[in-house]
Amino acid sequence: MLVDMKGILSGMEEKHTAVGSFNAPNLETVLGVVEAAERVGCPVILMHAQVHEALIPLETIAPILLHAAKQAAVPVCVHLDHGETLEYIQKAIDLGFTSVMYDGSRLPYEENLARTKKVAGVAHAAGVSLEAELGVIARDTEEPIGRCTDPEAAAAFAEAVPLEALAYAFGTAHGIYKDPPKLDFLRLEDIHAKTTVPLVMHGGSGISFDDYRHAIQCGIRKINYYTYMAKAAGEAVRECLAKTEGVAYYHEVVSWGRTAISAHVEKVLRAFNEKAEQ
């Protein structure tokens, strides 16, 4: 069932749970994520990130994402992750994405706000949900963790522009963690108290299940996840290849990856929805 992000997030605050939002740059990842969500019986978000354009073009992956969402037995939002230009975001909207993100987080506050307002007008006119980002989330663990989101700035930003979700920086990073991340939960609680816009955790994979639970208690309602899911699939393929004698066919390789993705995502989704299941 294809839905927008607003529809999915509307029930998360009352349940004190979070929706899993997964980058899916190939068919096997798409299928693995949806299969896991159907087993758990929870909504899910399928994403295409602009940085994955080199892996698969937006025009190619969009019909796959949308078809999978429409055929799914659970609500599925198709979301553009980290859209950097209005042109690219407009392309996603035209292709049928039900939600988009504009990432102006590395711009000065006023410029980020002005551009986000412009994108909001375009997205909402098309009936599409919008996520923005405030504060700087490191793009890999080699980069110093950037500017953590200021709670007062977050409140002002959310008041100034209509949004369905806002991503905050509170200590996570995209990529593999060499050391356990130090998450600023007090900052997160403060932001949650000052705004009603659903909070988003980027760099969400690689966090301990205890930290997921704590973040959700502090107000996180959407968790972006990719790196450790892709890592789990890669490790599963490596193990299967090591056990294979003779010819290893490509269709077997991608099937091993899909199975690993589905199993990994199921564990993650159950953690995100733990309170709803108790």
ZAFIDO-531267 format. One line per field, with one value per residue (C-alpha): residue in one letter; x, y, z. Coordinates in nm, 2 decimals. Example, Ala and Ser with C-alpha at 12.3 -4.5 7.8 and 13.67 -1.06 7.14 Angstrom:
! ZAFIDO-531267
r c(A/S) .
px c(1.23/1.37) .
py c(-0.45/-0.11) .
pz c(0.78/0.71) .
//
This chain:
! ZAFIDO-531267
r c(M/L/V/D/M/K/G/I/L/S/G/M/E/E/K/H/T/A/V/G/S/F/N/A/P/N/L/E/T/V/L/G/V/V/E/A/A/E/R/V/G/C/P/V/I/L/M/H/A/Q/V/H/E/A/L/I/P/L/E/T/I/A/P/I/L/L/H/A/A/K/Q/A/A/V/P/V/C/V/H/L/D/H/G/E/T/L/E/Y/I/Q/K/A/I/D/L/G/F/T/S/V/M/Y/D/G/S/R/L/P/Y/E/E/N/L/A/R/T/K/K/V/A/G/V/A/H/A/A/G/V/S/L/E/A/E/L/G/V/I/A/R/D/T/E/E/P/I/G/R/C/T/D/P/E/A/A/A/A/F/A/E/A/V/P/L/E/A/L/A/Y/A/F/G/T/A/H/G/I/Y/K/D/P/P/K/L/D/F/L/R/L/E/D/I/H/A/K/T/T/V/P/L/V/M/H/G/G/S/G/I/S/F/D/D/Y/R/H/A/I/Q/C/G/I/R/K/I/N/Y/Y/T/Y/M/A/K/A/A/G/E/A/V/R/E/C/L/A/K/T/E/G/V/A/Y/Y/H/E/V/V/S/W/G/R/T/A/I/S/A/H/V/E/K/V/L/R/A/F/N/E/K/A/E/Q) .
px c(0.00/0.16/0.12/0.30/0.53/0.27/0.03/0.30/0.44/0.10/0.06/0.42/0.40/0.10/0.26/0.61/0.76/0.97/0.94/1.23/1.35/1.58/1.79/1.73/1.96/1.87/1.58/1.70/1.72/1.37/1.23/1.42/1.29/0.93/0.93/1.07/0.81/0.53/0.65/0.66/0.34/0.45/0.48/0.81/0.98/1.18/1.43/1.65/1.94/2.07/2.42/2.32/2.26/2.59/2.46/2.12/1.96/1.65/1.44/1.54/1.48/1.16/0.92/1.07/1.02/0.67/0.56/0.69/0.51/0.17/0.19/0.29/0.06/0.17/0.18/0.50/0.62/0.86/1.09/1.38/1.67/1.91/1.79/2.04/1.87/1.52/1.56/1.64/1.36/1.12/1.22/1.14/0.80/0.72/0.81/0.56/0.76/0.52/0.78/1.10/1.39/1.57/1.91/2.04/2.20/2.55/2.42/2.39/2.07/1.89/1.98/1.87/1.54/1.47/1.55/1.35/1.05/1.07/1.09/0.79/0.58/0.66/0.62/0.30/0.14/0.19/0.06/0.40/0.55/0.87/1.16/1.44/1.76/1.90/2.25/2.53/2.54/2.88/2.89/3.13/3.31/3.63/3.47/3.43/3.08/2.95/2.72/2.47/2.12/2.05/1.70/1.60/1.70/1.50/1.19/1.22/1.29/0.99/0.77/0.88/0.83/0.56/0.73/0.63/0.97/1.29/1.63/1.85/2.22/2.28/2.59/2.52/2.72/2.67/2.90/3.08/3.14/3.50/3.40/3.05/2.88/2.81/2.45/2.33/1.99/1.94/1.97/1.72/1.47/1.50/1.43/1.13/0.99/1.02/0.86/0.58/0.74/0.84/1.22/1.44/1.76/2.01/2.31/2.08/2.24/2.51/2.34/2.29/1.93/1.94/2.03/1.74/1.50/1.64/1.62/1.26/1.17/1.33/1.11/1.27/1.00/1.19/1.52/1.73/1.91/2.15/2.52/2.49/2.21/2.44/2.73/2.52/2.44/2.80/2.92/2.65/2.75/3.12/3.03/2.82/3.09/3.34/3.12/3.04/3.22/3.24/3.05/2.88/2.61/2.52/2.15/2.26/2.47/2.20/1.96/2.20/2.21/1.83/1.78/2.04/1.88/1.54/1.65/1.86/1.58/1.33/1.54/1.58/1.21/1.12/1.35/1.19/0.84/0.91/0.68/0.39/0.44/0.44) .
py c(0.00/0.32/0.61/0.94/0.99/1.21/0.92/0.68/0.92/1.03/0.73/0.70/0.96/0.80/0.45/0.58/0.38/0.47/0.38/0.22/0.40/0.21/0.31/0.05/0.10/-0.23/-0.48/-0.73/-0.47/-0.34/-0.69/-0.78/-0.47/-0.52/-0.89/-0.81/-0.53/-0.77/-1.04/-0.79/-0.63/-0.27/0.03/0.10/0.37/0.28/0.55/0.64/0.88/1.13/1.00/0.66/0.81/0.65/0.30/0.33/0.63/0.78/0.71/0.34/0.27/0.48/0.24/-0.05/0.13/0.24/-0.10/-0.27/-0.02/-0.06/-0.44/-0.45/-0.58/-0.30/0.08/0.18/0.54/0.60/0.88/1.07/1.09/1.38/1.56/1.84/2.04/2.15/2.01/1.66/1.68/1.79/1.49/1.26/1.42/1.39/1.02/0.96/0.97/1.04/1.20/1.40/1.54/1.86/1.87/2.22/2.14/2.25/2.59/2.89/2.88/3.15/3.01/2.66/2.80/3.00/2.70/2.46/2.70/2.70/2.32/2.30/2.50/2.27/1.94/2.03/2.16/1.81/1.64/1.52/1.51/1.70/1.63/1.88/1.87/2.11/2.07/1.88/1.50/1.37/1.19/0.93/0.85/1.00/1.34/1.51/1.51/1.84/2.10/1.94/2.09/2.38/2.32/2.69/2.70/2.38/2.52/2.84/2.64/2.41/2.71/2.90/2.62/2.35/2.01/1.65/1.56/1.73/1.55/1.65/1.61/1.47/1.25/1.00/0.97/0.80/0.50/0.24/0.34/0.26/0.36/0.35/0.68/0.92/1.03/1.35/1.24/1.54/1.76/1.53/1.55/1.93/1.95/1.71/1.93/2.24/2.12/1.90/1.80/1.43/1.38/1.19/1.00/0.99/0.77/0.53/0.19/0.07/0.20/-0.04/-0.16/0.00/0.34/0.29/0.24/0.54/0.76/0.66/0.74/1.08/1.15/0.99/0.88/0.79/0.61/0.61/0.28/0.15/0.09/-0.20/-0.37/-0.36/-0.48/-0.78/-0.87/-0.85/-1.06/-1.33/-1.34/-1.38/-1.67/-1.84/-1.81/-1.96/-2.27/-2.30/-2.56/-2.52/-2.25/-1.97/-1.82/-1.45/-1.52/-1.72/-1.44/-1.18/-1.43/-1.47/-1.10/-1.06/-1.33/-1.16/-0.82/-0.95/-1.12/-0.82/-0.57/-0.79/-0.77/-0.39/-0.33/-0.54/-0.33/-0.01/-0.14/-0.32/-0.11/-0.16/-0.53/-0.54) .
pz c(0.00/-0.12/0.13/0.22/0.51/0.70/0.71/0.85/1.11/1.24/1.46/1.58/1.86/2.03/2.01/2.11/1.83/1.52/1.15/0.98/0.67/0.44/0.14/-0.13/-0.44/-0.60/-0.64/-0.39/-0.11/-0.20/-0.18/0.13/0.32/0.22/0.30/0.65/0.71/0.61/0.85/1.14/1.02/1.04/0.80/0.64/0.42/0.11/0.01/-0.28/-0.18/-0.44/-0.35/-0.49/-0.83/-0.95/-0.83/-1.00/-1.17/-1.01/-1.32/-1.30/-0.94/-0.90/-1.08/-0.88/-0.55/-0.64/-0.76/-0.45/-0.23/-0.41/-0.39/-0.02/0.24/0.48/0.43/0.24/0.18/-0.12/0.00/-0.16/0.09/0.10/-0.21/-0.27/-0.55/-0.63/-0.98/-0.85/-0.59/-0.86/-1.07/-0.78/-0.73/-1.10/-1.09/-0.81/-0.49/-0.20/0.02/-0.03/0.18/0.11/0.28/0.32/0.65/0.55/0.44/0.67/0.88/0.69/0.35/0.46/0.58/0.26/0.03/0.25/0.23/-0.15/-0.16/0.08/-0.16/-0.45/-0.25/-0.07/-0.39/-0.53/-0.21/-0.12/0.24/0.32/0.55/0.61/0.82/1.07/1.22/1.05/1.06/0.96/0.63/0.75/1.07/0.95/0.94/1.28/1.41/1.29/1.44/1.68/1.64/1.86/2.02/2.00/1.63/1.57/1.73/1.52/1.20/1.25/1.32/1.01/0.75/0.73/0.76/0.81/0.96/1.06/1.09/1.38/1.47/1.81/1.77/1.49/1.16/0.83/0.77/0.99/1.35/1.47/1.82/1.98/1.91/2.19/2.16/2.32/2.45/2.67/2.36/2.18/2.47/2.47/2.09/2.13/2.40/2.19/1.86/1.75/1.42/1.42/1.48/1.24/1.32/1.03/1.05/1.23/1.15/1.38/1.70/1.99/2.05/2.39/2.22/1.97/2.26/2.44/2.13/2.06/2.42/2.37/2.06/1.75/1.51/1.19/1.18/0.86/0.80/0.53/0.61/0.85/0.64/0.34/0.55/0.67/0.32/0.20/0.49/0.42/0.05/0.15/0.38/0.12/-0.14/0.10/0.13/-0.24/-0.44/-0.81/-0.99/-0.80/-1.01/-0.99/-0.93/-0.62/-0.50/-0.51/-0.35/-0.06/-0.02/-0.03/0.24/0.47/0.42/0.50/0.82/0.93/0.86/1.05/1.37/1.33/1.27/1.58/1.78/1.65/1.72/2.05/2.26/2.02/2.05/2.44) .
//
